[in-house]
Amino acid sequence: MSRLSYGERDNIPLAVCAIVFTVFALSLGDALIKQVSAAFPLWQVFALRSLIAIPVLVLVLKTRYPDVALVPRTVWWTALRSMMLACMWIAYYAALPHVALSVAAATYYTLPLFITLLAAMFLGERVGLQGWAAVALGFLGVLAILKPQAGDFNAYALLPLVSAVLYALAMILTRTRCRGENPLVLSFCLNLAMLSIGAVASLALWLWQPAGTATDQFLLGQWIAMSAREWMAMGLLAAAILIGSIGAAIAYQAGPSSIVSTFDFAYLGFAALWGLAFFGEVPDAVSGIGIGLIVLAGILAIRR
């Protein structure tokens, strides 16, 4: 058995419920990352979150799918995919202490545009007039959010754009090289990569011990001691990454991509809600227009 099976027919209600619940959990986890970024270093989050998630994945695989090996059939392609996704999370998380959650989410959700362009480049898919219109609208939306000529330009807002490119490349790789892998195995490999990166980066910082300002501690800080409250937060982050890495696979297997991807944009609504509830973030009018343009562009790209 190479992947999860849900029958021969699509199950659209399951797909929609799965993707909405997935983006709800991921957006809440990202809001929690932004909230704890003043205390936790990123690499501690990476290492401990995956350290909690990996045993859960192994337990599910061994009890429910005993015939599925933990080692993927396409080892090197899966490893490359995992590294791309891990770097995607690093870039996105590094932006959160400096960028409003709704703005980071909107910039990241230019990913359908990059998937459209990369599919044309590497898979030979035809973009067409609607596809190019989506790319143009998305580009205008990004300009409205980033305000490259304005005095309040925030270079950290470019990091979610890097995340979108990495995610798009990983999805092209998933479709072309890792298509037959079990989603739980792909999630296991991704968490193994994040655990490894977190451990290596933490060791390097412990040996190097760089000096930095308070705002640098999320990327350069040392591990902190954890009480029951911090372990609870880490458990919630582990649950979010498990739901995110497995739920999306279930959704896209159970329903057509054109439908599932449209509901994927619910992340933007949840991100705006958490940003307002937790941080009092309200995007300005120009950024709001940019977010709307990106949503419209993404839907056009998906519907193409």
C-alpha positions in Angstrom: 0.0 0.0 0.0 1.7 3.2 -1.2 -0.9 5.8 -0.1 -4.0 6.3 1.9 -7.1 5.0 0.2 -10.6 6.5 0.4 -12.3 4.5 -2.3 -12.7 5.0 -6.0 -15.1 8.0 -5.8 -14.4 11.5 -4.5 -15.8 12.4 -1.1 -16.1 16.1 -1.4 -17.7 16.8 2.0 -14.8 14.9 3.6 -12.3 16.9 1.5 -13.8 20.3 2.4 -14.1 19.5 6.1 -10.5 18.1 6.1 -9.0 21.2 4.5 -10.9 23.7 6.5 -10.0 21.9 9.8 -6.4 21.7 8.5 -6.0 25.4 7.8 -7.8 26.2 11.1 -5.2 24.2 13.0 -2.2 25.5 11.0 -3.3 29.2 11.3 -3.8 28.8 15.0 -0.4 27.1 15.3 1.2 29.9 13.3 -0.4 32.5 15.6 1.0 30.6 18.6 4.4 30.6 16.9 4.2 34.4 16.6 3.0 34.7 20.2 5.9 32.6 21.7 8.6 34.0 19.3 9.7 36.4 22.1 10.5 33.5 24.4 11.2 30.4 22.3 14.1 30.3 19.8 12.9 28.9 16.4 15.2 25.9 16.6 13.9 24.7 19.9 10.4 24.9 18.4 11.6 22.9 15.3 13.3 20.2 17.4 10.8 19.7 20.2 7.6 20.0 18.0 8.8 17.2 15.7 10.2 15.2 18.5 6.6 15.0 19.8 5.1 14.4 16.4 7.4 11.6 15.2 6.4 9.0 17.7 2.7 9.6 17.0 3.3 9.1 13.3 5.3 5.9 13.9 2.6 4.6 16.2 -0.2 5.3 13.6 1.8 3.8 10.8 2.7 0.6 12.7 -0.8 0.0 14.1 -3.0 1.0 11.2 -0.7 0.4 8.2 1.8 -2.3 9.3 2.8 -3.1 5.7 4.0 0.5 5.0 7.8 1.0 5.5 9.1 4.2 7.2 11.7 4.5 4.5 10.2 6.0 1.3 10.7 4.3 -2.0 12.0 7.6 -3.5 14.5 8.4 -0.7 16.5 11.2 -2.3 13.5 12.9 -3.9 11.6 12.7 -0.6 14.6 14.1 1.3 14.8 17.0 -1.1 11.0 17.6 -0.7 11.4 17.5 3.1 14.3 20.0 3.1 12.3 22.4 0.8 9.3 22.3 3.1 11.5 22.7 6.2 13.2 25.7 4.7 9.7 27.0 3.7 8.6 26.9 7.4 11.9 28.6 8.5 11.4 31.5 6.1 7.7 31.9 7.1 8.3 31.7 10.8 11.3 34.0 10.7 8.9 36.7 9.3 6.2 36.4 12.0 7.9 38.4 14.7 8.2 41.3 12.3 5.1 41.1 10.1 1.4 41.1 10.8 0.0 37.5 10.6 -2.6 38.5 8.0 0.0 40.1 5.8 2.4 37.2 6.1 -0.5 34.8 5.2 -1.6 36.8 2.2 1.9 37.1 0.8 2.4 33.3 1.4 -0.8 32.5 -0.5 0.7 33.8 -3.7 1.8 30.1 -4.0 -0.9 29.1 -6.5 0.7 31.7 -8.9 4.1 30.1 -8.5 2.6 26.6 -8.9 1.0 27.9 -12.1 4.3 29.2 -13.5 6.4 26.3 -12.3 3.9 23.8 -13.7 4.2 25.5 -17.1 8.0 25.5 -16.8 8.6 21.9 -15.6 5.4 20.0 -16.5 4.6 21.7 -19.8 1.2 22.8 -18.6 -0.4 25.6 -20.6 -0.9 28.8 -18.6 -3.4 30.6 -20.8 -5.0 34.0 -20.5 -6.7 33.3 -17.2 -3.5 32.0 -15.7 -1.5 35.1 -16.8 -4.3 37.4 -15.5 -4.0 35.6 -12.1 -0.2 36.2 -12.1 -0.7 39.9 -12.9 -3.4 40.3 -10.2 -1.2 38.5 -7.6 1.8 40.7 -8.5 -0.3 43.8 -7.9 -1.5 42.4 -4.6 2.0 41.7 -3.4 3.1 45.3 -4.4 0.1 46.7 -2.4 1.2 44.7 0.7 4.9 45.2 0.5 4.8 48.9 -0.5 8.3 48.8 -2.0 8.5 52.5 -2.5 7.0 53.6 0.8 8.8 54.5 4.0 7.1 51.6 5.9 8.5 48.9 3.6 9.3 45.8 5.7 11.9 43.5 4.1 10.8 40.7 6.4 7.5 40.6 4.3 9.6 39.1 1.5 10.2 35.9 3.5 6.6 34.6 3.1 7.2 35.1 -0.7 10.3 32.9 -0.4 8.1 30.4 1.5 5.6 30.4 -1.3 8.3 29.6 -4.0 9.7 26.8 -1.9 6.2 25.3 -1.3 5.4 25.5 -5.0 8.6 23.7 -5.8 7.9 21.0 -3.2 4.4 20.5 -4.6 5.8 20.1 -8.1 8.3 17.6 -6.8 5.5 15.8 -4.9 3.4 15.4 -8.0 6.3 14.3 -10.3 8.6 12.3 -8.0 6.9 11.5 -4.8 3.3 10.9 -6.0 3.2 7.2 -4.9 4.4 7.8 -1.3 2.1 7.3 1.7 1.2 10.8 3.1 2.1 9.6 6.6 5.5 8.6 5.5 6.0 12.0 3.8 4.9 13.6 7.1 7.4 11.4 9.0 10.2 12.4 6.7 9.3 16.1 6.9 9.3 16.0 10.7 12.6 14.1 10.7 14.1 16.8 8.6 12.8 19.6 10.9 14.1 17.7 14.0 17.5 17.4 12.4 17.7 21.0 11.3 16.5 22.2 14.7 19.1 20.0 16.5 22.0 21.0 14.2 21.2 24.7 14.4 20.8 24.6 18.2 24.2 22.9 18.5 25.8 25.4 16.2 24.4 28.3 18.2 25.4 26.8 21.5 29.0 26.5 20.2 29.0 29.9 18.5 26.9 31.8 21.1 26.4 35.0 19.0 25.5 38.3 20.5 22.3 39.9 19.3 19.5 42.2 20.2 16.2 41.1 21.8 14.6 40.9 18.3 17.3 38.5 17.2 16.6 35.9 19.9 14.0 34.1 17.9 16.7 33.1 15.4 19.9 33.3 17.4 18.8 32.7 21.0 19.6 29.7 23.2 17.1 27.1 24.4 15.0 28.1 27.4 13.9 26.1 30.4 10.3 24.9 30.0 7.5 24.6 32.5 4.3 22.8 32.1 2.8 25.7 30.3 5.6 25.8 27.7 5.3 22.0 27.2 1.6 22.4 26.7 2.3 25.1 24.0 4.7 22.7 22.3 2.2 19.9 22.4 -0.3 22.2 20.6 2.3 23.1 18.0 3.0 19.4 17.4 -0.7 18.7 17.0 -1.0 21.6 14.5 1.9 20.2 12.4 0.4 16.7 12.5 -3.0 17.9 11.4 -1.4 20.1 8.7 0.9 17.5 7.2 -1.7 14.7 7.2 -5.0 16.6 6.8 -4.0 18.3 3.6 -3.0 15.0 2.1 -6.4 13.5 3.0 -8.2 16.5 1.6 -6.4 16.4 -1.8 -6.9 12.7 -2.1 -10.6 12.8 -1.3 -11.6 15.7 -3.5 -10.7 17.5 -6.7 -7.8 20.0 -6.3 -9.9 22.8 -7.9 -12.4 22.6 -5.0 -10.1 21.8 -2.2 -7.7 24.6 -3.1 -10.4 27.1 -3.0 -11.3 26.2 0.6 -7.6 26.3 1.3 -7.9 30.1 1.2 -9.9 29.9 4.5 -6.4 30.1 6.1 -6.4 33.9 5.3 -9.7 34.4 7.1 -8.5 32.5 10.1 -5.1 34.3 10.1 -6.9 37.6 10.1 -9.1 36.5 12.9 -6.2 35.3 15.1 -4.2 38.5 14.2 -7.0 40.6 15.5 -7.9 38.5 18.5 -4.3 37.9 19.8 -2.3 40.9 18.5 -4.9 43.6 17.7 -3.6 43.6 14.1 -5.8 45.5 11.5 -4.4 45.7 8.0 -4.4 49.2 6.5 -6.7 49.9 3.5 -3.9 49.4 0.8 -2.9 46.1 2.4 -6.5 45.0 2.6 -6.8 45.7 -1.2 -3.6 43.7 -1.7 -5.0 40.8 0.3 -8.2 40.8 -1.8 -6.2 40.8 -5.0 -4.1 37.9 -4.0 -7.2 35.9 -3.0 -8.8 36.6 -6.3 -5.6 35.8 -8.2 -5.2 32.5 -6.3 -8.8 31.5 -7.1 -8.3 32.3 -10.8 -5.1 30.3 -10.9 -6.8 27.3 -9.2 -9.9 27.5 -11.4 -7.7 27.6 -14.5 
